[in-house]
């Protein structure tokens, strides 16, 4: 009998781990880390490295709590969509009480860590992001308006601000530029996904833009937001945060993303929408990686 306990334990661990949406959390922590690195001139000291690691852990815990709470609220919607039907809450593998307790423990642990070992500003900003995503976006905006992604994108754009605050104790204009980039990146990223998952969203009852305004209008919005994003991505260079290294990467990635959006607008296919969505992930990751490299080279 005891030989089966490790399997059960491992399976349960994986279920709770899945609630934190690991891939999303990885990108959140990565963007927060970029904010931390850019907030520290030159090579960080060991004390600063330790502070950054603690901040990353705290942000990961609170972000995981927000993701788990999101799974509770949207379990009925998740069960109707192929992309999310595998989640433990959607399958009924975890009870709401268990998931809520898990989310509460993560949130309290992460908030305490940030308040005590990082700084109160980072804790409050992170907690505000939790409320913005888990309550304002998930509970209020997402089922109410097709602009849910645009407005709710503010929460998703906060990680570099949190990272900057963790290391500097304030929120500088550089952090706000990074916030703006992610804020403008979010709509074309999610709408590209919504275009080829439109039937899933239609079944779920969520008022995503392709459902409420149609495929053609959504494609136009993807193109327009991508063009605005292209301009915003040049701001780190214009403001003096970065050198020509970042500029070259930002120009290349921006043109590439705009071309994807243009072809998607002109001649739609589900496959092209998938490629656009996947490239959007590469775009943001490579853009921030270029900022990181640029920071240490110059």
C-alpha positions as CSV (number, residue, x, y, z in Angstrom):
1,X,0.0,0.0,0.0
2,X,2.8,2.4,0.9
3,X,4.4,2.0,-2.6
4,X,1.5,3.9,-4.1
5,X,1.8,6.9,-1.8
6,X,4.7,8.6,-3.6
7,X,2.7,8.5,-6.8
8,X,-0.4,10.0,-5.2
9,X,1.8,12.7,-3.6
10,X,3.6,13.5,-6.8
11,X,0.3,13.7,-8.7
12,X,-1.2,16.1,-6.1
13,X,2.0,18.2,-6.2
14,X,1.7,18.5,-10.0
15,X,-1.9,19.5,-9.7
16,X,-1.2,22.3,-7.3
17,X,1.9,23.3,-9.4
18,X,-0.3,23.5,-12.5
19,X,-2.6,26.0,-10.8
20,X,0.3,28.5,-10.7
21,X,0.5,28.5,-14.5
22,X,4.3,27.9,-14.6
23,X,4.9,29.2,-18.1
24,X,3.2,32.5,-17.4
25,X,5.0,32.8,-14.1
26,X,8.3,32.2,-15.7
27,X,7.8,35.2,-18.1
28,X,6.5,37.3,-15.2
29,X,9.6,36.6,-13.1
30,X,11.9,37.1,-16.1
31,X,10.4,40.6,-16.8
32,X,10.7,41.4,-13.1
33,X,14.3,40.3,-13.1
34,X,15.0,42.6,-16.0
35,X,13.6,45.5,-14.0
36,X,15.9,44.5,-11.1
37,X,19.0,44.4,-13.2
38,X,18.4,47.7,-15.0
39,X,17.8,49.4,-11.6
40,X,21.3,48.5,-10.5
41,X,24.2,50.4,-12.2
42,X,27.0,48.1,-13.2
43,X,27.7,44.6,-11.7
44,X,25.5,44.0,-8.6
45,X,27.0,43.2,-5.2
46,X,26.3,39.9,-3.4
47,X,23.8,41.8,-1.2
48,X,22.0,43.0,-4.3
49,X,22.0,39.5,-5.8
50,X,20.5,38.1,-2.6
51,X,17.9,40.9,-2.6
52,X,17.0,40.1,-6.2
53,X,16.6,36.4,-5.5
54,X,14.3,37.1,-2.5
55,X,12.3,39.5,-4.6
56,X,12.0,37.0,-7.4
57,X,10.8,34.3,-5.0
58,X,8.2,36.7,-3.4
59,X,6.9,37.9,-6.8
60,X,6.7,34.2,-7.9
61,X,4.6,33.3,-4.9
62,X,2.2,36.1,-5.2
63,X,1.8,35.7,-8.9
64,X,1.2,32.0,-8.4
65,X,-1.5,32.8,-5.9
66,X,-3.2,35.1,-8.4
67,X,-3.1,32.3,-11.0
68,X,-4.5,29.8,-8.6
69,X,-7.3,32.2,-7.7
70,X,-8.0,32.7,-11.4
71,X,-8.4,29.0,-11.8
72,X,-11.2,28.9,-9.2
73,X,-13.1,31.8,-10.7
74,X,-12.8,30.5,-14.2
75,X,-13.2,26.7,-13.7
76,X,-16.5,26.6,-15.5
77,X,-15.1,28.6,-18.4
78,X,-11.9,26.5,-18.5
79,X,-13.9,23.3,-18.7
80,X,-15.5,24.5,-22.0
81,X,-12.2,25.4,-23.7
82,X,-9.8,22.9,-25.1
83,X,-6.8,25.1,-24.1
84,X,-7.7,25.0,-20.4
85,X,-9.9,22.0,-19.9
86,X,-6.9,20.0,-18.5
87,X,-6.6,22.3,-15.5
88,X,-7.2,20.5,-12.1
89,X,-10.0,22.9,-11.1
90,X,-11.7,22.5,-14.5
91,X,-11.6,18.7,-14.1
92,X,-12.8,18.8,-10.5
93,X,-9.6,17.1,-9.3
94,X,-9.1,19.9,-6.7
95,X,-11.9,21.4,-4.6
96,X,-12.4,25.1,-4.4
97,X,-11.5,25.1,-0.7
98,X,-8.2,23.4,-1.4
99,X,-7.3,25.8,-4.2
100,X,-8.4,28.9,-2.2
101,X,-6.3,27.7,0.8
102,X,-3.3,27.1,-1.5
103,X,-3.7,30.6,-3.1
104,X,-4.0,32.2,0.3
105,X,-0.8,30.5,1.6
106,X,1.2,31.5,-1.4
107,X,-0.1,35.1,-1.2
108,X,0.6,35.5,2.5
109,X,4.0,33.9,2.2
110,X,5.0,36.0,-0.8
111,X,3.7,39.2,0.7
112,X,5.5,38.6,4.0
113,X,8.7,37.8,2.3
114,X,8.6,41.0,0.2
115,X,7.6,43.2,3.1
116,X,10.2,41.9,5.6
117,X,13.2,41.1,3.4
118,X,12.7,43.4,0.3
119,X,10.7,46.6,1.0
120,X,7.1,47.6,1.8
121,X,6.7,49.4,-1.6
122,X,7.4,46.2,-3.5
123,X,5.0,44.3,-1.4
124,X,2.1,46.7,-1.8
125,X,2.7,47.1,-5.6
126,X,2.8,43.3,-5.9
127,X,-0.3,42.9,-3.8
128,X,-2.1,45.6,-5.9
129,X,-1.1,43.6,-9.0
130,X,-2.6,40.5,-7.4
131,X,-5.9,42.3,-6.8
132,X,-5.8,43.8,-10.3
133,X,-5.4,40.5,-12.0
134,X,-7.4,38.1,-9.7
135,X,-10.3,40.5,-8.9
136,X,-10.5,43.5,-11.3
137,X,-9.5,41.6,-14.4
138,X,-10.7,38.1,-13.8
139,X,-14.0,38.8,-11.9
140,X,-15.0,42.2,-13.3
141,X,-13.5,43.0,-16.7
142,X,-13.0,39.7,-18.4
143,X,-16.7,38.7,-18.5
144,X,-17.9,42.3,-19.1
145,X,-16.1,44.0,-21.9
146,X,-14.1,43.0,-25.1
147,X,-11.5,45.6,-23.9
148,X,-10.7,43.3,-21.0
149,X,-7.3,42.5,-22.3
150,X,-6.4,46.2,-22.9
151,X,-7.5,47.4,-19.4
152,X,-6.4,44.3,-17.6
153,X,-3.1,44.4,-19.3
154,X,-2.0,46.9,-16.7
155,X,-1.6,44.1,-14.2
156,X,0.4,42.0,-16.6
157,X,2.7,44.9,-17.3
158,X,3.7,45.4,-13.7
159,X,6.6,42.9,-13.3
160,X,9.4,45.2,-14.3
161,X,8.0,47.9,-12.1
162,X,8.0,45.5,-9.2
163,X,11.6,44.5,-10.0
164,X,12.7,48.1,-10.2
165,X,11.0,49.0,-6.9
166,X,12.6,45.9,-5.2
167,X,16.1,47.1,-6.0
168,X,15.7,50.9,-5.8
169,X,12.9,51.5,-3.4
170,X,11.0,53.7,-5.9
171,X,9.5,53.7,-9.3
172,X,11.5,55.5,-11.9
173,X,10.6,56.6,-15.4
174,X,12.7,53.7,-16.8
175,X,10.4,51.3,-15.0
176,X,7.4,53.0,-16.5
177,X,8.8,52.7,-20.0
178,X,9.1,49.0,-19.5
179,X,5.6,48.9,-18.2
180,X,4.3,50.7,-21.3
181,X,6.1,48.2,-23.6
182,X,4.4,45.2,-22.0
183,X,1.1,47.1,-21.7
184,X,1.0,47.7,-25.5
185,X,2.4,44.2,-26.3
186,X,-0.5,42.4,-24.4
187,X,-3.4,43.1,-26.8
188,X,-1.8,41.9,-30.0
189,X,-0.4,38.9,-28.1
190,X,-3.7,37.8,-26.7
191,X,-5.9,38.8,-29.7
192,X,-3.7,36.6,-32.0
193,X,-4.5,33.7,-29.7
194,X,-8.2,34.6,-29.5
195,X,-8.4,34.7,-33.3
196,X,-7.6,31.0,-33.8
197,X,-9.4,30.1,-30.5
198,X,-12.5,32.1,-31.3
199,X,-14.9,29.1,-31.1
200,X,-13.6,28.2,-27.6
201,X,-14.2,31.8,-26.4
202,X,-17.6,31.8,-28.1
203,X,-18.6,28.6,-26.2
204,X,-17.3,30.0,-22.9
205,X,-19.4,33.1,-23.2
206,X,-16.4,35.5,-22.8
207,X,-16.8,38.7,-24.8
208,X,-13.4,38.5,-26.5
209,X,-12.9,40.9,-29.4
210,X,-13.1,38.3,-32.2
211,X,-16.4,37.2,-30.7
212,X,-18.0,40.6,-30.3
213,X,-16.5,42.5,-33.2
214,X,-15.4,39.8,-35.6
215,X,-12.3,38.5,-37.2
216,X,-11.5,41.4,-39.6
217,X,-11.8,44.1,-36.9
218,X,-9.6,42.2,-34.5
219,X,-7.0,41.7,-37.1
220,X,-7.0,45.5,-37.7
221,X,-6.6,46.1,-34.0
222,X,-3.7,43.6,-33.9
223,X,-1.9,45.6,-36.6
224,X,-2.6,49.0,-35.1
225,X,-1.4,48.0,-31.6
226,X,1.7,46.3,-33.1
227,X,2.6,49.6,-34.9
228,X,2.2,51.6,-31.6
229,X,4.2,48.9,-29.8
230,X,7.0,49.3,-32.4
231,X,7.3,53.0,-31.5
232,X,7.2,52.3,-27.7
233,X,10.0,49.8,-28.0
234,X,12.3,52.5,-29.3
235,X,11.8,54.6,-26.1
236,X,14.6,52.9,-24.0
237,X,17.1,54.0,-26.6
238,X,15.5,57.5,-27.0
239,X,15.4,58.0,-23.2
240,X,19.0,56.9,-22.9
241,X,18.4,53.6,-21.1
242,X,20.2,51.6,-23.8
243,X,22.6,51.8,-26.6
244,X,22.7,50.9,-30.3
245,X,22.8,47.2,-29.4
246,X,19.3,47.3,-28.0
247,X,18.2,49.6,-30.8
248,X,19.2,47.1,-33.5
249,X,17.4,44.2,-31.8
250,X,14.3,46.3,-31.1
251,X,14.1,47.5,-34.8
252,X,14.6,43.9,-36.1
253,X,12.0,42.4,-33.7
254,X,9.6,45.3,-34.3
255,X,9.7,45.1,-38.1
256,X,9.2,41.3,-37.9
257,X,6.2,41.6,-35.5
258,X,4.7,44.3,-37.8
259,X,5.1,42.1,-40.8
260,X,3.3,39.2,-39.0
261,X,0.5,41.6,-38.1
262,X,0.3,43.0,-41.6
263,X,0.1,39.6,-43.3
264,X,-2.4,38.5,-40.7
265,X,-4.6,41.5,-41.5
266,X,-4.3,41.0,-45.3
267,X,-4.7,37.3,-45.6
268,X,-5.9,35.5,-42.4
269,X,-5.4,31.9,-41.5
270,X,-5.4,30.1,-38.2
271,X,-1.9,28.9,-38.8
272,X,-0.6,32.5,-39.3
273,X,-2.5,33.6,-36.1
274,X,-0.7,30.8,-34.2
275,X,2.7,31.9,-35.6
276,X,1.9,35.5,-34.7
277,X,1.0,34.5,-31.2
278,X,4.2,32.4,-30.8
279,X,6.4,35.1,-32.2
280,X,4.9,37.6,-29.8
281,X,6.4,35.5,-27.0
282,X,9.8,35.5,-28.7
283,X,9.5,39.2,-29.3
284,X,9.0,40.2,-25.7
285,X,11.6,37.7,-24.3
286,X,14.3,38.7,-26.9
287,X,13.6,42.4,-26.4
288,X,14.1,42.2,-22.7
289,X,17.1,39.9,-23.1
290,X,18.6,42.6,-25.4
291,X,18.1,45.2,-22.7
292,X,19.9,42.9,-20.3
293,X,22.9,42.3,-22.6
294,X,23.0,46.0,-23.5
295,X,23.1,47.0,-19.8
296,X,26.3,45.0,-19.1
297,X,28.1,45.7,-22.4
298,X,27.7,49.5,-22.1
